[in-house]
């Protein structure tokens, strides 16, 4: 995935490359690769997704500090990425299983 980012960074932004950035960003989201997804959506100017992904990244960093586990294991990170992919029921389930009841209600 990082190689694809490197290739796209060298190409001028147009309709075709914007589609490529968006596709790569969506693939990165499905694979929970927040860094690549953030870079992809920044390239096409999708500021709302970039801000959301930065918050997800902050949540992951905090989880890693608190638990010494990989940020991808964070229930909050997993749920937020699922929400971004419009998988609200799965996100809610993860939040409820991890006792994040208020977060699930806010969702």
N, CA, C and O atoms as CSV, one atom per row, in Angstrom:
chain,resi,resn,atom,element,x,y,z
A,1,UNK,N,N,0.813,-1.189,0.000
A,1,UNK,CA,C,0.000,0.000,0.000
A,1,UNK,C,C,0.864,1.263,0.000
A,1,UNK,O,O,0.539,2.246,-0.665
A,2,UNK,N,N,1.950,1.225,0.742
A,2,UNK,CA,C,2.831,2.388,0.780
A,2,UNK,C,C,3.452,2.657,-0.589
A,2,UNK,O,O,3.691,3.809,-0.954
A,3,UNK,N,N,3.708,1.604,-1.332
A,3,UNK,CA,C,4.260,1.762,-2.682
A,3,UNK,C,C,3.254,2.483,-3.576
A,3,UNK,O,O,3.635,3.343,-4.370
A,4,UNK,N,N,1.985,2.140,-3.452
A,4,UNK,CA,C,0.943,2.809,-4.234
A,4,UNK,C,C,0.883,4.289,-3.895
A,4,UNK,O,O,0.697,5.119,-4.785
A,5,UNK,N,N,1.037,4.631,-2.624
A,5,UNK,CA,C,1.050,6.032,-2.205
A,5,UNK,C,C,2.234,6.746,-2.855
A,5,UNK,O,O,2.092,7.853,-3.374
A,6,UNK,N,N,3.390,6.108,-2.823
A,6,UNK,CA,C,4.583,6.710,-3.438
A,6,UNK,C,C,4.361,6.986,-4.920
A,6,UNK,O,O,4.750,8.042,-5.418
A,7,UNK,N,N,3.748,6.062,-5.616
A,7,UNK,CA,C,3.492,6.228,-7.047
A,7,UNK,C,C,2.516,7.376,-7.279
A,7,UNK,O,O,2.750,8.230,-8.133
A,8,UNK,N,N,1.426,7.396,-6.521
A,8,UNK,CA,C,0.417,8.438,-6.705
A,8,UNK,C,C,0.942,9.823,-6.347
A,8,UNK,O,O,0.522,10.816,-6.941
A,9,UNK,N,N,1.840,9.897,-5.398
A,9,UNK,CA,C,2.391,11.199,-5.009
A,9,UNK,C,C,3.172,11.856,-6.142
A,9,UNK,O,O,3.311,13.078,-6.173
A,10,UNK,N,N,3.679,11.058,-7.062
A,10,UNK,CA,C,4.481,11.575,-8.167
A,10,UNK,C,C,3.633,12.008,-9.364
A,10,UNK,O,O,4.152,12.594,-10.314
A,11,UNK,N,N,2.345,11.723,-9.318
A,11,UNK,CA,C,1.462,11.996,-10.446
A,11,UNK,C,C,0.579,13.209,-10.129
A,11,UNK,O,O,0.120,13.383,-9.000
A,12,UNK,N,N,0.356,14.030,-11.138
A,12,UNK,CA,C,-0.498,15.206,-10.978
A,12,UNK,C,C,-1.936,14.774,-10.671
A,12,UNK,O,O,-2.428,13.780,-11.206
A,13,UNK,N,N,-2.590,15.534,-9.807
A,13,UNK,CA,C,-3.968,15.223,-9.433
A,13,UNK,C,C,-4.912,15.578,-10.580
A,13,UNK,O,O,-4.943,16.719,-11.040
A,14,UNK,N,N,-5.672,14.601,-11.029
A,14,UNK,CA,C,-6.712,14.789,-12.037
A,14,UNK,C,C,-7.840,13.825,-11.693
A,14,UNK,O,O,-7.790,13.164,-10.656
A,15,UNK,N,N,-8.849,13.736,-12.539
A,15,UNK,CA,C,-10.000,12.868,-12.234
A,15,UNK,C,C,-9.589,11.417,-12.015
A,15,UNK,O,O,-10.092,10.752,-11.109
A,16,UNK,N,N,-8.681,10.936,-12.844
A,16,UNK,CA,C,-8.259,9.541,-12.736
A,16,UNK,C,C,-7.451,9.287,-11.466
A,16,UNK,O,O,-7.686,8.308,-10.758
A,17,UNK,N,N,-6.503,10.172,-11.183
A,17,UNK,CA,C,-5.695,9.961,-9.974
A,17,UNK,C,C,-6.504,10.205,-8.708
A,17,UNK,O,O,-6.247,9.589,-7.674
A,18,UNK,N,N,-7.483,11.107,-8.790
A,18,UNK,CA,C,-8.360,11.306,-7.631
A,18,UNK,C,C,-9.127,10.022,-7.329
A,18,UNK,O,O,-9.288,9.640,-6.170
A,19,UNK,N,N,-9.590,9.370,-8.375
A,19,UNK,CA,C,-10.279,8.086,-8.192
A,19,UNK,C,C,-9.338,7.060,-7.589
A,19,UNK,O,O,-9.733,6.289,-6.714
A,20,UNK,N,N,-8.098,7.046,-8.050
A,20,UNK,CA,C,-7.109,6.108,-7.504
A,20,UNK,C,C,-6.837,6.385,-6.025
A,20,UNK,O,O,-6.764,5.457,-5.220
A,21,UNK,N,N,-6.686,7.673,-5.668
A,21,UNK,CA,C,-6.485,8.037,-4.269
A,21,UNK,C,C,-7.670,7.578,-3.420
A,21,UNK,O,O,-7.491,6.999,-2.349
A,22,UNK,N,N,-8.893,7.846,-3.915
A,22,UNK,CA,C,-10.099,7.487,-3.166
A,22,UNK,C,C,-10.192,5.967,-2.983
A,22,UNK,O,O,-10.508,5.482,-1.896
A,23,UNK,N,N,-9.914,5.229,-4.054
A,23,UNK,CA,C,-9.963,3.762,-3.987
A,23,UNK,C,C,-8.943,3.234,-2.994
A,23,UNK,O,O,-9.257,2.374,-2.171
A,24,UNK,N,N,-7.726,3.746,-3.072
A,24,UNK,CA,C,-6.686,3.316,-2.145
A,24,UNK,C,C,-7.065,3.678,-0.707
A,24,UNK,O,O,-6.834,2.891,0.212
A,25,UNK,N,N,-7.637,4.851,-0.514
A,25,UNK,CA,C,-8.083,5.251,0.816
A,25,UNK,C,C,-9.142,4.318,1.375
A,25,UNK,O,O,-9.102,3.955,2.550
A,26,UNK,N,N,-10.081,3.934,0.538
A,26,UNK,CA,C,-11.138,3.014,0.978
A,26,UNK,C,C,-10.584,1.624,1.288
A,26,UNK,O,O,-11.028,0.975,2.235
A,27,UNK,N,N,-9.618,1.171,0.498
A,27,UNK,CA,C,-8.978,-0.116,0.783
A,27,UNK,C,C,-8.226,-0.027,2.114
A,27,UNK,O,O,-8.285,-0.946,2.931
A,28,UNK,N,N,-7.527,1.078,2.318
A,28,UNK,CA,C,-6.794,1.267,3.576
A,28,UNK,C,C,-7.747,1.255,4.771
A,28,UNK,O,O,-7.431,0.690,5.817
A,29,UNK,N,N,-8.913,1.880,4.611
A,29,UNK,CA,C,-9.895,1.867,5.695
A,29,UNK,C,C,-10.353,0.454,6.012
A,29,UNK,O,O,-10.471,0.082,7.180
A,30,UNK,N,N,-10.609,-0.329,4.983
A,30,UNK,CA,C,-11.066,-1.707,5.205
A,30,UNK,C,C,-10.007,-2.543,5.904
A,30,UNK,O,O,-10.325,-3.496,6.616
A,31,UNK,N,N,-8.741,-2.180,5.695
A,31,UNK,CA,C,-7.643,-2.906,6.325
A,31,UNK,C,C,-7.179,-2.235,7.620
A,31,UNK,O,O,-6.158,-2.618,8.191
A,32,UNK,N,N,-7.929,-1.238,8.077
A,32,UNK,CA,C,-7.614,-0.496,9.309
A,32,UNK,C,C,-6.240,0.170,9.266
A,32,UNK,O,O,-5.570,0.296,10.291
A,33,UNK,N,N,-5.833,0.588,8.087
A,33,UNK,CA,C,-4.563,1.291,7.922
A,33,UNK,C,C,-4.850,2.792,7.933
A,33,UNK,O,O,-5.006,3.417,6.885
A,34,UNK,N,N,-4.913,3.347,9.122
A,34,UNK,CA,C,-5.330,4.733,9.322
A,34,UNK,C,C,-4.367,5.707,8.659
A,34,UNK,O,O,-4.797,6.692,8.059
A,35,UNK,N,N,-3.072,5.444,8.761
A,35,UNK,CA,C,-2.084,6.367,8.212
A,35,UNK,C,C,-2.233,6.517,6.696
A,35,UNK,O,O,-2.252,7.633,6.177
A,36,UNK,N,N,-2.338,5.397,5.999
A,36,UNK,CA,C,-2.475,5.455,4.539
A,36,UNK,C,C,-3.814,6.083,4.161
A,36,UNK,O,O,-3.876,6.892,3.236
A,37,UNK,N,N,-4.872,5.724,4.858
A,37,UNK,CA,C,-6.187,6.302,4.566
A,37,UNK,C,C,-6.156,7.812,4.746
A,37,UNK,O,O,-6.689,8.552,3.920
A,38,UNK,N,N,-5.538,8.262,5.815
A,38,UNK,CA,C,-5.443,9.701,6.067
A,38,UNK,C,C,-4.701,10.400,4.932
A,38,UNK,O,O,-5.134,11.450,4.457
A,39,UNK,N,N,-3.582,9.818,4.499
A,39,UNK,CA,C,-2.795,10.404,3.404
A,39,UNK,C,C,-3.608,10.466,2.114
A,39,UNK,O,O,-3.558,11.463,1.393
A,40,UNK,N,N,-4.343,9.420,1.829
A,40,UNK,CA,C,-5.142,9.360,0.594
A,40,UNK,C,C,-6.223,10.432,0.581
A,40,UNK,O,O,-6.393,11.137,-0.414
A,41,UNK,N,N,-6.941,10.553,1.665
A,41,UNK,CA,C,-8.028,11.520,1.700
A,41,UNK,C,C,-7.509,12.956,1.780
A,41,UNK,O,O,-8.184,13.888,1.343
A,42,UNK,N,N,-6.324,13.131,2.333
A,42,UNK,CA,C,-5.705,14.455,2.319
A,42,UNK,C,C,-5.340,14.851,0.892
A,42,UNK,O,O,-5.468,16.015,0.511
A,43,UNK,N,N,-4.890,13.888,0.114
A,43,UNK,CA,C,-4.481,14.169,-1.265
A,43,UNK,C,C,-5.639,14.679,-2.116
A,43,UNK,O,O,-5.441,15.481,-3.029
A,44,UNK,N,N,-6.836,14.215,-1.817
A,44,UNK,CA,C,-7.992,14.638,-2.620
A,44,UNK,C,C,-8.802,15.738,-1.932
A,44,UNK,O,O,-9.846,16.159,-2.430
A,45,UNK,N,N,-8.309,16.191,-0.792
A,45,UNK,CA,C,-8.945,17.319,-0.118
A,45,UNK,C,C,-10.193,16.985,0.672
A,45,UNK,O,O,-11.028,17.858,0.908
A,46,UNK,N,N,-10.335,15.730,1.085
A,46,UNK,CA,C,-11.493,15.332,1.894
A,46,UNK,C,C,-11.165,15.621,3.368
A,46,UNK,O,O,-10.816,14.725,4.136
A,47,UNK,N,N,-11.289,16.876,3.721
A,47,UNK,CA,C,-10.856,17.361,5.030
A,47,UNK,C,C,-11.626,16.710,6.174
A,47,UNK,O,O,-11.044,16.422,7.219
A,48,UNK,N,N,-12.907,16.478,5.996
A,48,UNK,CA,C,-13.693,15.894,7.088
A,48,UNK,C,C,-13.186,14.487,7.427
A,48,UNK,O,O,-13.106,14.130,8.603
A,49,UNK,N,N,-12.845,13.687,6.414
A,49,UNK,CA,C,-12.314,12.353,6.693
A,49,UNK,C,C,-10.926,12.441,7.305
A,49,UNK,O,O,-10.586,11.657,8.191
A,50,UNK,N,N,-10.130,13.381,6.844
A,50,UNK,CA,C,-8.788,13.547,7.401
A,50,UNK,C,C,-8.882,13.896,8.887
A,50,UNK,O,O,-8.166,13.315,9.702
A,51,UNK,N,N,-9.745,14.826,9.242
A,51,UNK,CA,C,-9.910,15.196,10.659
A,51,UNK,C,C,-10.400,14.019,11.490
A,51,UNK,O,O,-9.915,13.783,12.596
A,52,UNK,N,N,-11.358,13.289,10.951
A,52,UNK,CA,C,-11.892,12.126,11.645
A,52,UNK,C,C,-10.787,11.094,11.862
A,52,UNK,O,O,-10.644,10.549,12.957
A,53,UNK,N,N,-10.004,10.832,10.811
A,53,UNK,CA,C,-8.935,9.840,10.909
A,53,UNK,C,C,-7.834,10.289,11.869
A,53,UNK,O,O,-7.224,9.458,12.541
A,54,UNK,N,N,-7.581,11.573,11.937
A,54,UNK,CA,C,-6.593,12.078,12.905
A,54,UNK,C,C,-7.071,11.831,14.331
A,54,UNK,O,O,-6.275,11.499,15.210
A,55,UNK,N,N,-8.364,11.993,14.556
A,55,UNK,CA,C,-8.919,11.712,15.886
A,55,UNK,C,C,-8.826,10.214,16.189
A,55,UNK,O,O,-8.504,9.820,17.310
A,56,UNK,N,N,-9.108,9.388,15.189
A,56,UNK,CA,C,-8.979,7.937,15.366
A,56,UNK,C,C,-7.534,7.595,15.723
A,56,UNK,O,O,-7.279,6.781,16.611
A,57,UNK,N,N,-6.601,8.223,15.023
A,57,UNK,CA,C,-5.180,7.978,15.286
A,57,UNK,C,C,-4.822,8.389,16.713
A,57,UNK,O,O,-4.078,7.679,17.390
A,58,UNK,N,N,-5.339,9.517,17.175
A,58,UNK,CA,C,-5.087,9.967,18.554
A,58,UNK,C,C,-5.647,8.960,19.555
A,58,UNK,O,O,-5.013,8.658,20.566
A,59,UNK,N,N,-6.850,8.440,19.262
A,59,UNK,CA,C,-7.438,7.426,20.136
A,59,UNK,C,C,-6.548,6.187,20.193
A,59,UNK,O,O,-6.376,5.590,21.256
A,60,UNK,N,N,-5.990,5.805,19.059
A,60,UNK,CA,C,-5.108,4.643,19.000
A,60,UNK,C,C,-3.820,4.863,19.775
A,60,UNK,O,O,-3.341,3.957,20.458
A,61,UNK,N,N,-3.260,6.055,19.674
A,61,UNK,CA,C,-2.031,6.385,20.400
A,61,UNK,C,C,-2.281,6.332,21.905
A,61,UNK,O,O,-1.470,5.795,22.660
A,62,UNK,N,N,-3.412,6.893,22.333
A,62,UNK,CA,C,-3.752,6.874,23.754
A,62,UNK,C,C,-3.954,5.438,24.240
A,62,UNK,O,O,-3.511,5.080,25.331
A,63,UNK,N,N,-4.621,4.621,23.432
A,63,UNK,CA,C,-4.839,3.214,23.792
A,63,UNK,C,C,-3.499,2.503,23.960
A,63,UNK,O,O,-3.295,1.747,24.909
A,64,UNK,N,N,-2.594,2.761,23.023
A,64,UNK,CA,C,-1.280,2.118,23.083
A,64,UNK,C,C,-0.521,2.543,24.342
A,64,UNK,O,O,0.130,1.716,24.982
A,65,UNK,N,N,-0.601,3.825,24.698
A,65,UNK,CA,C,0.048,4.313,25.922
A,65,UNK,C,C,-0.536,3.649,27.163
A,65,UNK,O,O,0.190,3.258,28.077
A,66,UNK,N,N,-1.857,3.531,27.177
A,66,UNK,CA,C,-2.543,2.999,28.357
A,66,UNK,C,C,-2.374,1.496,28.525
A,66,UNK,O,O,-2.294,1.000,29.649
A,67,UNK,N,N,-2.318,0.767,27.413
A,67,UNK,CA,C,-2.347,-0.700,27.490
A,67,UNK,C,C,-1.084,-1.380,26.989
A,67,UNK,O,O,-0.881,-2.568,27.239
A,68,UNK,N,N,-0.237,-0.647,26.290
A,68,UNK,CA,C,0.961,-1.199,25.664
A,68,UNK,C,C,0.608,-2.242,24.594
A,68,UNK,O,O,1.401,-3.140,24.311
A,69,UNK,N,N,-0.573,-2.116,24.012
A,69,UNK,CA,C,-1.013,-2.990,22.926
A,69,UNK,C,C,-1.065,-2.187,21.633
A,69,UNK,O,O,-1.080,-0.956,21.651
A,70,UNK,N,N,-1.091,-2.891,20.525
A,70,UNK,CA,C,-1.194,-2.237,19.220
A,70,UNK,C,C,-2.490,-1.439,19.146
A,70,UNK,O,O,-3.538,-1.895,19.603
A,71,UNK,N,N,-2.412,-0.259,18.574
A,71,UNK,CA,C,-3.588,0.619,18.492
A,71,UNK,C,C,-4.729,-0.011,17.701
A,71,UNK,O,O,-5.890,0.346,17.907
A,72,UNK,N,N,-4.419,-0.943,16.798
A,72,UNK,CA,C,-5.469,-1.604,16.019
A,72,UNK,C,C,-6.339,-2.511,16.886
A,72,UNK,O,O,-7.423,-2.922,16.473
A,73,UNK,N,N,-5.857,-2.818,18.086
A,73,UNK,CA,C,-6.632,-3.639,19.013
A,73,UNK,C,C,-7.625,-2.816,19.820
A,73,UNK,O,O,-8.457,-3.377,20.533
A,74,UNK,N,N,-7.550,-1.510,19.718
A,74,UNK,CA,C,-8.438,-0.640,20.477
A,74,UNK,C,C,-9.883,-0.797,20.002
A,74,UNK,O,O,-10.165,-0.631,18.815
A,75,UNK,N,N,-10.793,-1.113,20.911
A,75,UNK,CA,C,-12.196,-1.211,20.526
A,75,UNK,C,C,-12.737,0.103,19.965
A,75,UNK,O,O,-13.550,0.101,19.040
A,76,UNK,N,N,-12.285,1.218,20.523
A,76,UNK,CA,C,-12.744,2.516,20.047
A,76,UNK,C,C,-12.260,2.779,18.623
A,76,UNK,O,O,-13.025,3.264,17.788
A,77,UNK,N,N,-11.004,2.466,18.341
A,77,UNK,CA,C,-10.467,2.627,16.986
A,77,UNK,C,C,-11.229,1.727,16.018
A,77,UNK,O,O,-11.645,2.168,14.946
A,78,UNK,N,N,-11.405,0.487,16.396
A,78,UNK,CA,C,-12.133,-0.447,15.528
A,78,UNK,C,C,-13.551,0.058,15.251
A,78,UNK,O,O,-14.013,0.037,14.110
A,79,UNK,N,N,-14.231,0.507,16.297
A,79,UNK,CA,C,-15.607,0.980,16.144
A,79,UNK,C,C,-15.672,2.229,15.265
A,79,UNK,O,O,-16.556,2.345,14.416
A,80,UNK,N,N,-14.747,3.155,15.465
A,80,UNK,CA,C,-14.767,4.377,14.653
A,80,UNK,C,C,-14.502,4.082,13.184
A,80,UNK,O,O,-15.098,4.709,12.307
A,81,UNK,N,N,-13.619,3.140,12.912
A,81,UNK,CA,C,-13.366,2.772,11.518
A,81,UNK,C,C,-14.580,2.064,10.914
A,81,UNK,O,O,-14.901,2.262,9.743
A,82,UNK,N,N,-15.241,1.252,11.707
A,82,UNK,CA,C,-16.471,0.610,11.232
A,82,UNK,C,C,-17.546,1.655,10.943
A,82,UNK,O,O,-18.274,1.542,9.956
A,83,UNK,N,N,-17.646,2.661,11.793
A,83,UNK,CA,C,-18.625,3.724,11.563
A,83,UNK,C,C,-18.326,4.462,10.265
A,83,UNK,O,O,-19.238,4.807,9.514
A,84,UNK,N,N,-17.058,4.698,10.010
A,84,UNK,CA,C,-16.665,5.374,8.779
A,84,UNK,C,C,-17.046,4.543,7.552
A,84,UNK,O,O,-17.336,5.085,6.486
A,85,UNK,N,N,-17.040,3.222,7.721
A,85,UNK,CA,C,-17.449,2.322,6.645
A,85,UNK,C,C,-18.949,2.003,6.686
A,85,UNK,O,O,-19.422,1.097,5.999
A,86,UNK,N,N,-19.686,2.766,7.505
A,86,UNK,CA,C,-21.144,2.647,7.634
A,86,UNK,C,C,-21.591,1.271,8.132
A,86,UNK,O,O,-22.640,0.763,7.735
A,87,UNK,N,N,-20.786,0.684,9.000
A,87,UNK,CA,C,-21.124,-0.596,9.623
A,87,UNK,C,C,-21.454,-0.324,11.087
A,87,UNK,O,O,-20.726,-0.711,12.002
A,88,UNK,N,N,-22.578,0.355,11.265
A,88,UNK,CA,C,-22.947,0.862,12.584
A,88,UNK,C,C,-23.302,-0.232,13.586
A,88,UNK,O,O,-22.988,-0.111,14.770
A,89,UNK,N,N,-23.944,-1.285,13.129
A,89,UNK,CA,C,-24.325,-2.360,14.047
A,89,UNK,C,C,-23.079,-3.046,14.595
A,89,UNK,O,O,-23.001,-3.333,15.790
A,90,UNK,N,N,-22.110,-3.307,13.732
A,90,UNK,CA,C,-20.867,-3.936,14.183
A,90,UNK,C,C,-20.109,-2.999,15.129
A,90,UNK,O,O,-19.551,-3.442,16.134
A,91,UNK,N,N,-20.094,-1.717,14.806
A,91,UNK,CA,C,-19.424,-0.741,15.667
A,91,UNK,C,C,-20.084,-0.707,17.044
A,91,UNK,O,O,-19.406,-0.697,18.071
A,92,UNK,N,N,-21.401,-0.689,17.047
A,92,UNK,CA,C,-22.137,-0.676,18.308
A,92,UNK,C,C,-21.832,-1.923,19.133
A,92,UNK,O,O,-21.651,-1.832,20.348
A,93,UNK,N,N,-21.775,-3.057,18.502
A,93,UNK,CA,C,-21.489,-4.313,19.193
A,93,UNK,C,C,-20.116,-4.260,19.856
A,93,UNK,O,O,-19.966,-4.643,21.017
A,94,UNK,N,N,-19.121,-3.787,19.119
A,94,UNK,CA,C,-17.768,-3.689,19.681
A,94,UNK,C,C,-17.753,-2.751,20.880
A,94,UNK,O,O,-17.145,-3.062,21.905
A,95,UNK,N,N,-18.413,-1.614,20.760
A,95,UNK,CA,C,-18.438,-0.657,21.858
A,95,UNK,C,C,-19.135,-1.225,23.079
A,95,UNK,O,O,-18.659,-1.054,24.201
A,96,UNK,N,N,-20.249,-1.894,22.877
A,96,UNK,CA,C,-20.982,-2.462,24.013
A,96,UNK,C,C,-20.198,-3.592,24.674
A,96,UNK,O,O,-20.208,-3.724,25.898
A,97,UNK,N,N,-19.522,-4.402,23.869
A,97,UNK,CA,C,-18.724,-5.498,24.435
A,97,UNK,C,C,-17.541,-4.985,25.243
A,97,UNK,O,O,-17.054,-5.671,26.142
A,98,UNK,N,N,-17.083,-3.791,24.927
A,98,UNK,CA,C,-15.939,-3.234,25.657
A,98,UNK,C,C,-16.383,-2.210,26.709
A,98,UNK,O,O,-15.573,-1.426,27.205
A,99,UNK,N,N,-17.671,-2.229,27.040
A,99,UNK,CA,C,-18.252,-1.355,28.064
A,99,UNK,C,C,-18.125,0.128,27.750
A,99,UNK,O,O,-18.060,0.951,28.662
A,100,UNK,N,N,-18.090,0.470,26.484
A,100,UNK,CA,C,-18.091,1.871,26.035
A,100,UNK,C,C,-19.543,2.273,25.746
A,100,UNK,O,O,-19.878,2.661,24.627
A,101,UNK,N,N,-20.388,2.177,26.757
A,101,UNK,CA,C,-21.824,2.352,26.586
A,101,UNK,C,C,-22.170,3.778,26.169
A,101,UNK,O,O,-22.990,3.981,25.273
A,102,UNK,N,N,-21.556,4.759,26.808
A,102,UNK,CA,C,-21.853,6.152,26.448
A,102,UNK,C,C,-21.441,6.472,25.014
A,102,UNK,O,O,-22.149,7.185,24.302
A,103,UNK,N,N,-20.302,5.947,24.598
A,103,UNK,CA,C,-19.843,6.152,23.225
A,103,UNK,C,C,-20.814,5.508,22.243
A,103,UNK,O,O,-21.128,6.077,21.198
A,104,UNK,N,N,-21.286,4.312,22.592
A,104,UNK,CA,C,-22.263,3.628,21.730
A,104,UNK,C,C,-23.556,4.429,21.644
A,104,UNK,O,O,-24.162,4.516,20.576
A,105,UNK,N,N,-23.980,5.011,22.753
A,105,UNK,CA,C,-25.202,5.815,22.735
A,105,UNK,C,C,-25.003,7.084,21.922
A,105,UNK,O,O,-25.908,7.498,21.196
A,106,UNK,N,N,-23.830,7.712,22.030
A,106,UNK,CA,C,-23.538,8.907,21.244
A,106,UNK,C,C,-23.540,8.602,19.761
A,106,UNK,O,O,-23.942,9.438,18.952
A,107,UNK,N,N,-23.094,7.413,19.402
A,107,UNK,CA,C,-23.051,7.024,18.001
A,107,UNK,C,C,-24.450,7.028,17.424
A,107,UNK,O,O,-24.633,6.726,16.245
